[in-house]
Amino acid sequence: MISWLILFMLGAVLQNSKCQILPEYDTVPKTSFSCEGRTYGYYADPEVNCQVFHICPGAYGVGHYSFLCPNQTVFNQAYLVCDHPYNVDCSTADGLYSINNNFFSLEDNDL
């Protein structure tokens, strides 16, 4: 029993050692993110360590909606959710923006 407890605590320590302390925002910070030329979808904002994500409506001339993830979490572009920072590599977020192309698409087995 004690060995399991030690392993559990060691795992928690190792997990926390991967964490970084992120700034805590009370409002969405201004960034240079734009929805221009983007399809409907959810977009992590690497400019603020992915602590902010934007929803682009995909309509011409319409702005976008910006949201803060809860404190000490970041937007996981692969899963489109706010997540623990140790699960997210924010530097690759823009490479995953194409996941938004899956909205409103049907697979052959969906028909």
Biopython code that builds the backbone (N, CA, C, O; Angstrom):
import numpy as np
from Bio.PDB.StructureBuilder import StructureBuilder

atoms = [
    (1, "MET", "N", (0.826, -1.198, 0.000)),
    (1, "MET", "CA", (0.000, 0.000, 0.000)),
    (1, "MET", "C", (0.866, 1.256, 0.000)),
    (1, "MET", "O", (0.610, 2.192, -0.757)),
    (2, "ILE", "N", (1.872, 1.273, 0.835)),
    (2, "ILE", "CA", (2.740, 2.452, 0.910)),
    (2, "ILE", "C", (3.507, 2.633, -0.390)),
    (2, "ILE", "O", (3.740, 3.762, -0.822)),
    (3, "SER", "N", (3.906, 1.514, -1.025)),
    (3, "SER", "CA", (4.647, 1.638, -2.285)),
    (3, "SER", "C", (3.776, 2.289, -3.367)),
    (3, "SER", "O", (4.284, 3.060, -4.181)),
    (4, "TRP", "N", (2.473, 1.988, -3.386)),
    (4, "TRP", "CA", (1.575, 2.622, -4.349)),
    (4, "TRP", "C", (1.456, 4.115, -4.081)),
    (4, "TRP", "O", (1.427, 4.925, -5.007)),
    (5, "LEU", "N", (1.389, 4.462, -2.818)),
    (5, "LEU", "CA", (1.295, 5.870, -2.448)),
    (5, "LEU", "C", (2.554, 6.623, -2.866)),
    (5, "LEU", "O", (2.472, 7.744, -3.367)),
    (6, "ILE", "N", (3.704, 6.014, -2.665)),
    (6, "ILE", "CA", (4.970, 6.636, -3.060)),
    (6, "ILE", "C", (5.016, 6.809, -4.574)),
    (6, "ILE", "O", (5.418, 7.864, -5.065)),
    (7, "LEU", "N", (4.606, 5.778, -5.321)),
    (7, "LEU", "CA", (4.585, 5.884, -6.778)),
    (7, "LEU", "C", (3.621, 6.975, -7.248)),
    (7, "LEU", "O", (3.918, 7.722, -8.180)),
    (8, "PHE", "N", (2.471, 7.054, -6.593)),
    (8, "PHE", "CA", (1.499, 8.089, -6.947)),
    (8, "PHE", "C", (2.076, 9.478, -6.715)),
    (8, "PHE", "O", (1.963, 10.354, -7.574)),
    (9, "MET", "N", (2.687, 9.678, -5.565)),
    (9, "MET", "CA", (3.266, 10.986, -5.237)),
    (9, "MET", "C", (4.424, 11.317, -6.168)),
    (9, "MET", "O", (4.580, 12.468, -6.577)),
    (10, "LEU", "N", (5.235, 10.321, -6.507)),
    (10, "LEU", "CA", (6.345, 10.542, -7.429)),
    (10, "LEU", "C", (5.811, 10.952, -8.799)),
    (10, "LEU", "O", (6.357, 11.853, -9.437)),
    (11, "GLY", "N", (4.760, 10.300, -9.246)),
    (11, "GLY", "CA", (4.141, 10.659, -10.524)),
    (11, "GLY", "C", (3.625, 12.086, -10.514)),
    (11, "GLY", "O", (3.778, 12.809, -11.498)),
    (12, "ALA", "N", (3.014, 12.498, -9.411)),
    (12, "ALA", "CA", (2.509, 13.868, -9.303)),
    (12, "ALA", "C", (3.648, 14.873, -9.341)),
    (12, "ALA", "O", (3.529, 15.924, -9.972)),
    (13, "VAL", "N", (4.742, 14.561, -8.675)),
    (13, "VAL", "CA", (5.903, 15.461, -8.681)),
    (13, "VAL", "C", (6.482, 15.558, -10.080)),
    (13, "VAL", "O", (6.797, 16.654, -10.544)),
    (14, "LEU", "N", (6.629, 14.422, -10.764)),
    (14, "LEU", "CA", (7.171, 14.442, -12.119)),
    (14, "LEU", "C", (6.250, 15.199, -13.066)),
    (14, "LEU", "O", (6.716, 15.949, -13.923)),
    (15, "GLN", "N", (4.963, 15.005, -12.913)),
    (15, "GLN", "CA", (4.004, 15.710, -13.759)),
    (15, "GLN", "C", (4.106, 17.215, -13.535)),
    (15, "GLN", "O", (4.099, 17.988, -14.493)),
    (16, "ASN", "N", (4.201, 17.632, -12.281)),
    (16, "ASN", "CA", (4.295, 19.057, -11.973)),
    (16, "ASN", "C", (5.615, 19.652, -12.411)),
    (16, "ASN", "O", (5.690, 20.855, -12.659)),
    (17, "SER", "N", (6.661, 18.844, -12.513)),
    (17, "SER", "CA", (7.949, 19.381, -12.940)),
    (17, "SER", "C", (7.910, 19.792, -14.411)),
    (17, "SER", "O", (8.739, 20.589, -14.851)),
    (18, "LYS", "N", (6.953, 19.254, -15.175)),
    (18, "LYS", "CA", (6.796, 19.634, -16.577)),
    (18, "LYS", "C", (5.994, 20.925, -16.722)),
    (18, "LYS", "O", (5.977, 21.530, -17.793)),
    (19, "CYS", "N", (5.334, 21.343, -15.653)),
    (19, "CYS", "CA", (4.458, 22.505, -15.715)),
    (19, "CYS", "C", (5.251, 23.794, -15.719)),
    (19, "CYS", "O", (6.345, 23.888, -15.162)),
    (20, "GLN", "N", (4.672, 24.764, -16.355)),
    (20, "GLN", "CA", (5.199, 26.115, -16.275)),
    (20, "GLN", "C", (4.124, 26.982, -15.651)),
    (20, "GLN", "O", (2.931, 26.740, -15.840)),
    (21, "ILE", "N", (4.540, 27.975, -14.919)),
    (21, "ILE", "CA", (3.579, 28.902, -14.343)),
    (21, "ILE", "C", (3.257, 29.946, -15.411)),
    (21, "ILE", "O", (4.141, 30.652, -15.896)),
    (22, "LEU", "N", (2.002, 30.026, -15.758)),
    (22, "LEU", "CA", (1.556, 30.938, -16.809)),
    (22, "LEU", "C", (1.018, 32.221, -16.197)),
    (22, "LEU", "O", (0.542, 32.214, -15.062)),
    (23, "PRO", "N", (1.087, 33.314, -16.931)),
    (23, "PRO", "CA", (0.466, 34.543, -16.426)),
    (23, "PRO", "C", (-1.038, 34.341, -16.275)),
    (23, "PRO", "O", (-1.654, 33.603, -17.045)),
    (24, "GLU", "N", (-1.615, 34.990, -15.296)),
    (24, "GLU", "CA", (-3.059, 34.895, -15.099)),
    (24, "GLU", "C", (-3.701, 36.187, -15.581)),
    (24, "GLU", "O", (-3.429, 37.267, -15.056)),
    (25, "TYR", "N", (-4.554, 36.059, -16.585)),
    (25, "TYR", "CA", (-5.248, 37.205, -17.164)),
    (25, "TYR", "C", (-6.657, 37.287, -16.598)),
    (25, "TYR", "O", (-7.280, 36.263, -16.316)),
    (26, "ASP", "N", (-7.155, 38.503, -16.432)),
    (26, "ASP", "CA", (-8.558, 38.652, -16.049)),
    (26, "ASP", "C", (-9.401, 39.161, -17.216)),
    (26, "ASP", "O", (-10.629, 39.189, -17.142)),
    (27, "THR", "N", (-8.732, 39.558, -18.284)),
    (27, "THR", "CA", (-9.404, 39.912, -19.534)),
    (27, "THR", "C", (-8.587, 39.335, -20.689)),
    (27, "THR", "O", (-7.407, 39.022, -20.537)),
    (28, "VAL", "N", (-9.225, 39.202, -21.821)),
    (28, "VAL", "CA", (-8.531, 38.664, -22.997)),
    (28, "VAL", "C", (-7.532, 39.713, -23.489)),
    (28, "VAL", "O", (-7.929, 40.830, -23.820)),
    (29, "PRO", "N", (-6.244, 39.370, -23.541)),
    (29, "PRO", "CA", (-5.265, 40.340, -24.029)),
    (29, "PRO", "C", (-5.404, 40.565, -25.536)),
    (29, "PRO", "O", (-5.788, 39.657, -26.273)),
    (30, "LYS", "N", (-5.095, 41.762, -25.975)),
    (30, "LYS", "CA", (-5.124, 42.079, -27.408)),
    (30, "LYS", "C", (-3.929, 41.416, -28.081)),
    (30, "LYS", "O", (-2.807, 41.472, -27.578)),
    (31, "THR", "N", (-4.185, 40.790, -29.223)),
    (31, "THR", "CA", (-3.118, 40.176, -30.013)),
    (31, "THR", "C", (-3.350, 40.533, -31.476)),
    (31, "THR", "O", (-4.326, 41.203, -31.817)),
    (32, "SER", "N", (-2.463, 40.089, -32.317)),
    (32, "SER", "CA", (-2.599, 40.391, -33.749)),
    (32, "SER", "C", (-3.413, 39.335, -34.498)),
    (32, "SER", "O", (-3.482, 39.377, -35.726)),
    (33, "PHE", "N", (-4.028, 38.391, -33.786)),
    (33, "PHE", "CA", (-4.789, 37.327, -34.442)),
    (33, "PHE", "C", (-5.915, 37.913, -35.292)),
    (33, "PHE", "O", (-6.579, 38.871, -34.898)),
    (34, "SER", "N", (-6.110, 37.324, -36.450)),
    (34, "SER", "CA", (-7.183, 37.737, -37.356)),
    (34, "SER", "C", (-7.844, 36.497, -37.957)),
    (34, "SER", "O", (-7.183, 35.489, -38.207)),
    (35, "CYS", "N", (-9.133, 36.584, -38.181)),
    (35, "CYS", "CA", (-9.863, 35.492, -38.827)),
    (35, "CYS", "C", (-9.865, 35.620, -40.346)),
    (35, "CYS", "O", (-10.426, 34.772, -41.040)),
    (36, "GLU", "N", (-9.251, 36.657, -40.854)),
    (36, "GLU", "CA", (-9.249, 36.878, -42.296)),
    (36, "GLU", "C", (-8.676, 35.660, -43.025)),
    (36, "GLU", "O", (-7.562, 35.216, -42.748)),
    (37, "GLY", "N", (-9.465, 35.136, -43.959)),
    (37, "GLY", "CA", (-9.043, 33.988, -44.752)),
    (37, "GLY", "C", (-9.152, 32.650, -44.044)),
    (37, "GLY", "O", (-8.704, 31.633, -44.573)),
    (38, "ARG", "N", (-9.740, 32.632, -42.859)),
    (38, "ARG", "CA", (-9.857, 31.377, -42.105)),
    (38, "ARG", "C", (-11.281, 30.833, -42.191)),
    (38, "ARG", "O", (-12.253, 31.587, -42.240)),
    (39, "THR", "N", (-11.376, 29.509, -42.207)),
    (39, "THR", "CA", (-12.680, 28.856, -42.198)),
    (39, "THR", "C", (-13.259, 28.902, -40.791)),
    (39, "THR", "O", (-12.579, 29.267, -39.832)),
    (40, "TYR", "N", (-14.531, 28.524, -40.690)),
    (40, "TYR", "CA", (-15.152, 28.429, -39.372)),
    (40, "TYR", "C", (-14.304, 27.510, -38.510)),
    (40, "TYR", "O", (-13.838, 26.470, -38.975)),
    (41, "GLY", "N", (-14.103, 27.893, -37.251)),
    (41, "GLY", "CA", (-13.382, 27.001, -36.361)),
    (41, "GLY", "C", (-12.825, 27.679, -35.132)),
    (41, "GLY", "O", (-13.044, 28.863, -34.879)),
    (42, "TYR", "N", (-12.094, 26.877, -34.379)),
    (42, "TYR", "CA", (-11.477, 27.282, -33.123)),
    (42, "TYR", "C", (-9.971, 27.362, -33.345)),
    (42, "TYR", "O", (-9.370, 26.447, -33.908)),
    (43, "TYR", "N", (-9.363, 28.465, -32.899)),
    (43, "TYR", "CA", (-7.952, 28.708, -33.183)),
    (43, "TYR", "C", (-7.208, 29.128, -31.918)),
    (43, "TYR", "O", (-7.545, 30.137, -31.298)),
    (44, "ALA", "N", (-6.204, 28.356, -31.542)),
    (44, "ALA", "CA", (-5.333, 28.726, -30.429)),
    (44, "ALA", "C", (-4.509, 29.940, -30.838)),
    (44, "ALA", "O", (-4.178, 30.107, -32.012)),
    (45, "ASP", "N", (-4.183, 30.779, -29.873)),
    (45, "ASP", "CA", (-3.385, 31.976, -30.149)),
    (45, "ASP", "C", (-1.994, 31.821, -29.540)),
    (45, "ASP", "O", (-1.805, 32.077, -28.351)),
    (46, "PRO", "N", (-1.014, 31.401, -30.352)),
    (46, "PRO", "CA", (0.345, 31.199, -29.840)),
    (46, "PRO", "C", (0.995, 32.479, -29.315)),
    (46, "PRO", "O", (1.956, 32.417, -28.548)),
    (47, "GLU", "N", (0.481, 33.622, -29.719)),
    (47, "GLU", "CA", (1.052, 34.898, -29.276)),
    (47, "GLU", "C", (0.961, 35.068, -27.754)),
    (47, "GLU", "O", (1.755, 35.794, -27.156)),
    (48, "VAL", "N", (-0.008, 34.398, -27.139)),
    (48, "VAL", "CA", (-0.170, 34.444, -25.682)),
    (48, "VAL", "C", (-0.120, 33.029, -25.105)),
    (48, "VAL", "O", (-0.919, 32.669, -24.240)),
    (49, "ASN", "N", (0.828, 32.239, -25.597)),
    (49, "ASN", "CA", (1.053, 30.880, -25.084)),
    (49, "ASN", "C", (-0.178, 29.992, -25.159)),
    (49, "ASN", "O", (-0.320, 29.071, -24.355)),
    (50, "CYS", "N", (-1.062, 30.246, -26.099)),
    (50, "CYS", "CA", (-2.291, 29.459, -26.291)),
    (50, "CYS", "C", (-3.258, 29.565, -25.112)),
    (50, "CYS", "O", (-4.158, 28.736, -24.977)),
    (51, "GLN", "N", (-3.082, 30.570, -24.265)),
    (51, "GLN", "CA", (-4.028, 30.776, -23.172)),
    (51, "GLN", "C", (-5.332, 31.383, -23.681)),
    (51, "GLN", "O", (-6.336, 31.404, -22.968)),
    (52, "VAL", "N", (-5.310, 31.871, -24.905)),
    (52, "VAL", "CA", (-6.490, 32.454, -25.544)),
    (52, "VAL", "C", (-6.809, 31.630, -26.781)),
    (52, "VAL", "O", (-5.908, 31.165, -27.479)),
    (53, "PHE", "N", (-8.096, 31.452, -27.047)),
    (53, "PHE", "CA", (-8.496, 30.861, -28.322)),
    (53, "PHE", "C", (-9.577, 31.733, -28.933)),
    (53, "PHE", "O", (-10.293, 32.457, -28.241)),
    (54, "HIS", "N", (-9.669, 31.643, -30.238)),
    (54, "HIS", "CA", (-10.608, 32.463, -30.992)),
    (54, "HIS", "C", (-11.551, 31.553, -31.765)),
    (54, "HIS", "O", (-11.158, 30.479, -32.222)),
    (55, "ILE", "N", (-12.778, 31.985, -31.906)),
    (55, "ILE", "CA", (-13.733, 31.303, -32.777)),
    (55, "ILE", "C", (-13.954, 32.209, -33.976)),
    (55, "ILE", "O", (-14.403, 33.347, -33.840)),
    (56, "CYS", "N", (-13.635, 31.694, -35.140)),
    (56, "CYS", "CA", (-13.851, 32.424, -36.387)),
    (56, "CYS", "C", (-15.153, 31.929, -36.999)),
    (56, "CYS", "O", (-15.313, 30.726, -37.208)),
    (57, "PRO", "N", (-16.091, 32.835, -37.292)),
    (57, "PRO", "CA", (-17.379, 32.406, -37.834)),
    (57, "PRO", "C", (-17.335, 31.977, -39.291)),
    (57, "PRO", "O", (-18.276, 31.346, -39.774)),
    (58, "GLY", "N", (-16.272, 32.304, -39.994)),
    (58, "GLY", "CA", (-16.149, 31.876, -41.383)),
    (58, "GLY", "C", (-16.936, 32.711, -42.368)),
    (58, "GLY", "O", (-16.971, 32.387, -43.555)),
    (59, "ALA", "N", (-17.568, 33.778, -41.910)),
    (59, "ALA", "CA", (-18.335, 34.652, -42.800)),
    (59, "ALA", "C", (-17.526, 35.909, -43.089)),
    (59, "ALA", "O", (-16.881, 36.462, -42.197)),
    (60, "TYR", "N", (-17.563, 36.349, -44.321)),
    (60, "TYR", "CA", (-16.814, 37.534, -44.727)),
    (60, "TYR", "C", (-17.310, 38.765, -43.972)),
    (60, "TYR", "O", (-18.515, 38.986, -43.848)),
    (61, "GLY", "N", (-16.383, 39.550, -43.479)),
    (61, "GLY", "CA", (-16.725, 40.804, -42.832)),
    (61, "GLY", "C", (-17.202, 40.680, -41.399)),
    (61, "GLY", "O", (-17.531, 41.684, -40.767)),
    (62, "VAL", "N", (-17.244, 39.468, -40.879)),
    (62, "VAL", "CA", (-17.671, 39.262, -39.499)),
    (62, "VAL", "C", (-16.420, 39.108, -38.648)),
    (62, "VAL", "O", (-15.466, 38.443, -39.051)),
    (63, "GLY", "N", (-16.425, 39.719, -37.479)),
    (63, "GLY", "CA", (-15.276, 39.647, -36.584)),
    (63, "GLY", "C", (-15.065, 38.251, -36.038)),
    (63, "GLY", "O", (-15.460, 37.260, -36.652)),
    (64, "HIS", "N", (-14.445, 38.187, -34.892)),
    (64, "HIS", "CA", (-14.253, 36.896, -34.255)),
    (64, "HIS", "C", (-14.504, 37.032, -32.757)),
    (64, "HIS", "O", (-14.594, 38.139, -32.227)),
    (65, "TYR", "N", (-14.614, 35.910, -32.099)),
    (65, "TYR", "CA", (-14.894, 35.861, -30.675)),
    (65, "TYR", "C", (-13.670, 35.283, -29.986)),
    (65, "TYR", "O", (-13.136, 34.260, -30.416)),
    (66, "SER", "N", (-13.224, 35.932, -28.922)),
    (66, "SER", "CA", (-12.011, 35.509, -28.224)),
    (66, "SER", "C", (-12.346, 35.112, -26.795)),
    (66, "SER", "O", (-13.178, 35.740, -26.139)),
    (67, "PHE", "N", (-11.687, 34.059, -26.322)),
    (67, "PHE", "CA", (-11.947, 33.524, -24.991)),
    (67, "PHE", "C", (-10.642, 33.192, -24.291)),
    (67, "PHE", "O", (-9.659, 32.812, -24.927)),
    (68, "LEU", "N", (-10.645, 33.339, -22.975)),
    (68, "LEU", "CA", (-9.526, 32.911, -22.140)),
    (68, "LEU", "C", (-9.790, 31.502, -21.644)),
    (68, "LEU", "O", (-10.910, 31.182, -21.243)),
    (69, "CYS", "N", (-8.788, 30.672, -21.668)),
    (69, "CYS", "CA", (-8.899, 29.391, -20.976)),
    (69, "CYS", "C", (-8.816, 29.670, -19.474)),
    (69, "CYS", "O", (-8.247, 30.687, -19.077)),
    (70, "PRO", "N", (-9.366, 28.799, -18.632)),
    (70, "PRO", "CA", (-9.229, 28.995, -17.185)),
    (70, "PRO", "C", (-7.753, 29.093, -16.787)),
    (70, "PRO", "O", (-6.877, 28.575, -17.480)),
    (71, "ASN", "N", (-7.495, 29.761, -15.666)),
    (71, "ASN", "CA", (-6.122, 29.959, -15.212)),
    (71, "ASN", "C", (-5.337, 28.657, -15.178)),
    (71, "ASN", "O", (-5.836, 27.611, -14.763)),
    (72, "GLN", "N", (-4.094, 28.756, -15.628)),
    (72, "GLN", "CA", (-3.134, 27.656, -15.668)),
    (72, "GLN", "C", (-3.544, 26.535, -16.620)),
    (72, "GLN", "O", (-3.133, 25.387, -16.454)),
    (73, "THR", "N", (-4.361, 26.880, -17.624)),
    (73, "THR", "CA", (-4.647, 25.953, -18.714)),
    (73, "THR", "C", (-4.408, 26.681, -20.032)),
    (73, "THR", "O", (-4.360, 27.910, -20.074)),
    (74, "VAL", "N", (-4.259, 25.914, -21.098)),
    (74, "VAL", "CA", (-4.028, 26.460, -22.433)),
    (74, "VAL", "C", (-4.925, 25.727, -23.424)),
    (74, "VAL", "O", (-5.435, 24.645, -23.133)),
    (75, "PHE", "N", (-5.110, 26.327, -24.592)),
    (75, "PHE", "CA", (-5.975, 25.717, -25.593)),
    (75, "PHE", "C", (-5.214, 24.641, -26.350)),
    (75, "PHE", "O", (-4.147, 24.896, -26.909)),
    (76, "ASN", "N", (-5.769, 23.446, -26.363)),
    (76, "ASN", "CA", (-5.181, 22.304, -27.059)),
    (76, "ASN", "C", (-5.812, 22.251, -28.450)),
    (76, "ASN", "O", (-6.956, 21.823, -28.604)),
    (77, "GLN", "N", (-5.060, 22.687, -29.457)),
    (77, "GLN", "CA", (-5.590, 22.771, -30.820)),
    (77, "GLN", "C", (-5.952, 21.404, -31.382)),
    (77, "GLN", "O", (-6.849, 21.305, -32.220)),
    (78, "ALA", "N", (-5.284, 20.361, -30.946)),
    (78, "ALA", "CA", (-5.571, 19.015, -31.458)),
    (78, "ALA", "C", (-6.948, 18.526, -31.016)),
    (78, "ALA", "O", (-7.625, 17.821, -31.765)),
    (79, "TYR", "N", (-7.370, 18.899, -29.791)),
    (79, "TYR", "CA", (-8.634, 18.412, -29.250)),
    (79, "TYR", "C", (-9.687, 19.512, -29.093)),
    (79, "TYR", "O", (-10.829, 19.237, -28.725)),
    (80, "LEU", "N", (-9.290, 20.768, -29.376)),
    (80, "LEU", "CA", (-10.192, 21.914, -29.311)),
    (80, "LEU", "C", (-10.798, 22.106, -27.925)),
    (80, "LEU", "O", (-11.986, 22.395, -27.788)),
    (81, "VAL", "N", (-9.963, 21.940, -26.902)),
    (81, "VAL", "CA", (-10.372, 22.142, -25.510)),
    (81, "VAL", "C", (-9.243, 22.823, -24.746)),
    (81, "VAL", "O", (-8.088, 22.793, -25.170)),
    (82, "CYS", "N", (-9.585, 23.434, -23.621)),
    (82, "CYS", "CA", (-8.550, 23.937, -22.722)),
    (82, "CYS", "C", (-8.009, 22.752, -21.937)),
    (82, "CYS", "O", (-8.766, 21.880, -21.512)),
    (83, "ASP", "N", (-6.708, 22.725, -21.749)),
    (83, "ASP", "CA", (-6.039, 21.541, -21.214)),
    (83, "ASP", "C", (-4.862, 21.981, -20.349)),
    (83, "ASP", "O", (-4.485, 23.152, -20.338)),
    (84, "HIS", "N", (-4.292, 21.025, -19.629)),
    (84, "HIS", "CA", (-3.090, 21.301, -18.840)),
    (84, "HIS", "C", (-1.925, 21.596, -19.778)),
    (84, "HIS", "O", (-1.798, 20.951, -20.819)),
    (85, "PRO", "N", (-1.077, 22.551, -19.432)),
    (85, "PRO", "CA", (0.033, 22.926, -20.320)),
    (85, "PRO", "C", (0.973, 21.775, -20.672)),
    (85, "PRO", "O", (1.553, 21.770, -21.758)),
    (86, "TYR", "N", (1.134, 20.798, -19.774)),
    (86, "TYR", "CA", (2.047, 19.697, -20.076)),
    (86, "TYR", "C", (1.498, 18.768, -21.157)),
    (86, "TYR", "O", (2.229, 17.914, -21.658)),
    (87, "ASN", "N", (0.230, 18.919, -21.524)),
    (87, "ASN", "CA", (-0.351, 18.125, -22.609)),
    (87, "ASN", "C", (-0.318, 18.843, -23.954)),
    (87, "ASN", "O", (-0.729, 18.277, -24.967)),
    (88, "VAL", "N", (0.167, 20.087, -23.974)),
    (88, "VAL", "CA", (0.050, 20.927, -25.167)),
    (88, "VAL", "C", (1.412, 21.480, -25.571)),
    (88, "VAL", "O", (2.157, 21.997, -24.738)),
    (89, "ASP", "N", (1.724, 21.364, -26.852)),
    (89, "ASP", "CA", (2.898, 22.033, -27.414)),
    (89, "ASP", "C", (2.369, 23.202, -28.236)),
    (89, "ASP", "O", (2.030, 23.045, -29.409)),
    (90, "CYS", "N", (2.303, 24.354, -27.620)),
    (90, "CYS", "CA", (1.703, 25.530, -28.265)),
    (90, "CYS", "C", (2.436, 25.913, -29.543)),
    (90, "CYS", "O", (1.839, 26.497, -30.447)),
    (91, "SER", "N", (3.711, 25.594, -29.626)),
    (91, "SER", "CA", (4.481, 25.986, -30.814)),
    (91, "SER", "C", (4.006, 25.267, -32.076)),
    (91, "SER", "O", (4.349, 25.680, -33.184)),
    (92, "THR", "N", (3.226, 24.204, -31.924)),
    (92, "THR", "CA", (2.722, 23.473, -33.090)),
    (92, "THR", "C", (1.249, 23.779, -33.385)),
    (92, "THR", "O", (0.672, 23.207, -34.309)),
    (93, "ALA", "N", (0.644, 24.670, -32.612)),
    (93, "ALA", "CA", (-0.796, 24.932, -32.744)),
    (93, "ALA", "C", (-1.181, 25.370, -34.146)),
    (93, "ALA", "O", (-2.154, 24.863, -34.703)),
    (94, "ASP", "N", (-0.435, 26.304, -34.727)),
    (94, "ASP", "CA", (-0.832, 26.787, -36.054)),
    (94, "ASP", "C", (-0.726, 25.702, -37.117)),
    (94, "ASP", "O", (-1.404, 25.784, -38.141)),
    (95, "GLY", "N", (0.090, 24.710, -36.904)),
    (95, "GLY", "CA", (0.170, 23.581, -37.825)),
    (95, "GLY", "C", (-1.041, 22.664, -37.737)),
    (95, "GLY", "O", (-1.255, 21.820, -38.607)),
    (96, "LEU", "N", (-1.834, 22.832, -36.679)),
    (96, "LEU", "CA", (-3.033, 22.009, -36.487)),
    (96, "LEU", "C", (-4.324, 22.759, -36.824)),
    (96, "LEU", "O", (-5.415, 22.216, -36.648)),
    (97, "TYR", "N", (-4.212, 23.991, -37.301)),
    (97, "TYR", "CA", (-5.410, 24.766, -37.638)),
    (97, "TYR", "C", (-6.279, 24.054, -38.672)),
    (97, "TYR", "O", (-7.493, 24.258, -38.703)),
    (98, "SER", "N", (-5.679, 23.229, -39.509)),
    (98, "SER", "CA", (-6.443, 22.540, -40.557)),
    (98, "SER", "C", (-7.479, 21.582, -39.981)),
    (98, "SER", "O", (-8.374, 21.143, -40.703)),
    (99, "ILE", "N", (-7.378, 21.250, -38.699)),
    (99, "ILE", "CA", (-8.386, 20.387, -38.074)),
    (99, "ILE", "C", (-9.766, 21.031, -38.176)),
    (99, "ILE", "O", (-10.782, 20.336, -38.157)),
    (100, "ASN", "N", (-9.800, 22.356, -38.284)),
    (100, "ASN", "CA", (-11.076, 23.067, -38.421)),
    (100, "ASN", "C", (-11.772, 22.767, -39.742)),
    (100, "ASN", "O", (-12.972, 23.007, -39.869)),
    (101, "ASN", "N", (-11.052, 22.252, -40.716)),
    (101, "ASN", "CA", (-11.670, 21.886, -41.997)),
    (101, "ASN", "C", (-12.625, 20.710, -41.849)),
    (101, "ASN", "O", (-13.404, 20.424, -42.759)),
    (102, "ASN", "N", (-12.570, 20.022, -40.703)),
    (102, "ASN", "CA", (-13.441, 18.869, -40.475)),
    (102, "ASN", "C", (-14.850, 19.269, -40.042)),
    (102, "ASN", "O", (-15.763, 18.444, -40.088)),
    (103, "PHE", "N", (-15.041, 20.527, -39.622)),
    (103, "PHE", "CA", (-16.387, 20.960, -39.256)),
    (103, "PHE", "C", (-17.291, 20.880, -40.480)),
    (103, "PHE", "O", (-16.900, 21.264, -41.582)),
    (104, "PHE", "N", (-18.492, 20.381, -40.273)),
    (104, "PHE", "CA", (-19.532, 20.305, -41.303)),
    (104, "PHE", "C", (-19.190, 19.343, -42.441)),
    (104, "PHE", "O", (-19.831, 19.387, -43.491)),
    (105, "SER", "N", (-18.202, 18.484, -42.256)),
    (105, "SER", "CA", (-17.891, 17.499, -43.299)),
    (105, "SER", "C", (-18.434, 16.142, -42.869)),
    (105, "SER", "O", (-18.544, 15.852, -41.678)),
    (106, "LEU", "N", (-18.764, 15.335, -43.832)),
    (106, "LEU", "CA", (-19.293, 14.005, -43.566)),
    (106, "LEU", "C", (-18.304, 12.956, -44.037)),
    (106, "LEU", "O", (-17.672, 13.101, -45.083)),
    (107, "GLU", "N", (-18.182, 11.915, -43.263)),
    (107, "GLU", "CA", (-17.411, 10.747, -43.677)),
    (107, "GLU", "C", (-18.344, 9.842, -44.484)),
    (107, "GLU", "O", (-19.564, 9.957, -44.371)),
    (108, "ASP", "N", (-17.787, 8.958, -45.283)),
    (108, "ASP", "CA", (-18.612, 8.044, -46.077)),
    (108, "ASP", "C", (-19.562, 7.236, -45.206)),
    (108, "ASP", "O", (-20.701, 6.981, -45.599)),
    (109, "ASN", "N", (-19.099, 6.827, -44.014)),
    (109, "ASN", "CA", (-19.949, 6.000, -43.155)),
    (109, "ASN", "C", (-20.994, 6.833, -42.405)),
    (109, "ASN", "O", (-21.831, 6.267, -41.703)),
    (110, "ASP", "N", (-20.963, 8.178, -42.540)),
    (110, "ASP", "CA", (-21.971, 9.028, -41.911)),
    (110, "ASP", "C", (-23.220, 9.167, -42.781)),
    (110, "ASP", "O", (-24.253, 9.644, -42.310)),
    (111, "LEU", "N", (-23.132, 8.761, -44.026)),
    (111, "LEU", "CA", (-24.253, 8.939, -44.948)),
    (111, "LEU", "C", (-25.279, 7.857, -44.798)),
    (111, "LEU", "O", (-26.288, 7.861, -45.503)),
]
sb = StructureBuilder()
sb.init_structure("model")
sb.init_model(0)
sb.init_chain("A")
sb.init_seg("    ")
for serial, (resi, resn, name, xyz) in enumerate(atoms, 1):
    if name == "N":
        sb.init_residue(resn, " ", resi, " ")
    sb.init_atom(name, np.array(xyz, "f"), 0.0, 1.0, " ", f" {name:<3s}", serial, name[0])
structure = sb.get_structure()
